[in-house]
Amino acid sequence: MEETGLIAVNAKKLAGLVGIALVLFFVIAQPGHAAGLVSNIVDFLRTSAESVITFVSNIFH
């Protein structure tokens, strides 16, 4: 039974390392596109947070 758990942990670790490697490759191969993607994500998170703040403000006014 412990071998199955060990394999699952190794698969998770391997998937994480592969994910990090893909992100690094994308950043190195296309830094402009990677920066644009990060900028879009940050803008989305900021807009979402502002919307939640506005919603909560309107509930209590």
SULLIN-V427567 format. One record per residue. RES is the residue in one small letter. OMEGA is omega in radians with two decimals (NA if undefined). Layout:
<<RES	OMEGA> <RES	OMEGA>>
//
This chain:
<<m	-3.09> <e	3.14> <e	3.12> <t	3.09> <g	3.14> <l	3.12> <i	3.14> <a	3.12> <v	3.12> <n	3.10> <a	3.10> <k	-3.14> <k	3.13> <l	3.12> <a	3.10> <g	3.13> <l	3.10> <v	3.10> <g	3.12> <i	3.13> <a	3.13> <l	3.11> <v	3.12> <l	3.12> <f	-3.14> <f	-3.14> <v	-3.12> <i	-3.07> <a	-3.09> <q	-3.07> <p	3.13> <g	3.12> <h	3.12> <a	3.12> <a	3.10> <g	3.12> <l	3.12> <v	3.11> <s	3.11> <n	3.13> <i	3.13> <v	3.10> <d	3.12> <f	3.14> <l	3.13> <r	3.14> <t	3.11> <s	3.14> <a	3.11> <e	3.13> <s	3.12> <v	3.12> <i	3.12> <t	3.13> <f	-3.11> <v	3.09> <s	-3.12> <n	3.10> <i	-3.04> <f	3.09> <h	NA>>
//
